[in-house]
Amino acid sequence: MAANEQNRSAETAQRLAGLRQAISQIQARIQTTQNKRDQVSQNLQQSEVLMSQLQREWHDITERYNEQQQRLIQLQMQAQQQQVALQRERHALIKQIRAAYQMGRQQQVKLLLSQQDTQIFSRMLNYYDYLNRARITGMQTAERTLQQLTQTQRDIVQQQEQLLALQGQQQSTRQNLQIAQQRRRQVLAQLDQQLQQQGTKLQHLQADAKQLQTLLDQLQQVLANRAAQQQIEPFSHKRGQLKWPTQGRILHRFGSRKIGSLRWDGVLMQATAGQAVRASYAGQVVFADWLRGFGLLLIVDHGEGYLSLYGHNQHLLKRVGDQVLVNEPIAQAGKTGGRQNPGLYFAIRHQGRPVDPAEWCQG
């Protein structure tokens, strides 16, 4: 039984490695095509990919900073509790020493010579022994509390140093991000100059659409040789039941005029930068990279020849080969691909042909 399980795991890993290798080859071919385009498109890609990396770095550092800040607050509260405990132990020791002093006036030898009742004498000796043990225990407890307090104070200093280092990293990342943003604005200005004439803009958009179609055709060939997705329910049964991948009104609907004879083969949804983008249905990521005209693009294979596309993201949370669940966050909305304002390009393809997402999604 264990051997069969290991064999299945090995086969799954091998298929996944093969898929990633095939996708990498497709990405390399796309990159070669993009390199033949003008320098402005290459600069845009470089600036937007860099911004995505810096934004992710900023996000990670901020999360670590917040975690360290919470840890510092916990340490400070712990130090306060230890201070109170130490003060309590000191007061208890003072009481014990005072009681021992008062009883010390009846020294053991003195009690013996006083020829008092032996039971009273035995009881007094027990009191002495109890007080001595309590005093020793109290002193040991106070010493341990003091050691804990000293260690906590050291931890606080170390935590503060780590926070200062993270603040420095944040400042450096912020400066690099500002430089990258300025670079992107310059590239966009150059791109706008190129696209001032409508004919030129149409040519660019047609070339972008053709490149996307080429990518999808190549993906379809790779996926045709792969085992079908194991879904709880086939994607084809979910028409009209899917959730939209993000919240926001639809700015451009499927089939509406884009420019000239070119029409939208998906929808463009309004979104804020960093807004969560979620998988419309379960499947496997088969593309996660920058594509001219669509920016950081993620494509999920749902089986039966169905693909869902999510473009213009500022950051991708998944990579090729990852399995995703229904409504699982897979990206963060942005404006990569040359857009001026944040938004999400969302499309569904069946056997490479565009279908209207509104027919598949609720609301």
Helices and strands as residue ranges (DSSP letters): H 2-36, H 39-104, H 108-113, H 118-194, H 198-224, G 235-238, E 250-252, E 257-259, E 262-263, E 267-270, E 276-278, E 283-291, E 295-303, E 306-316, E 323-324, E 329-333, E 343-350, E 353-355, G 357-359
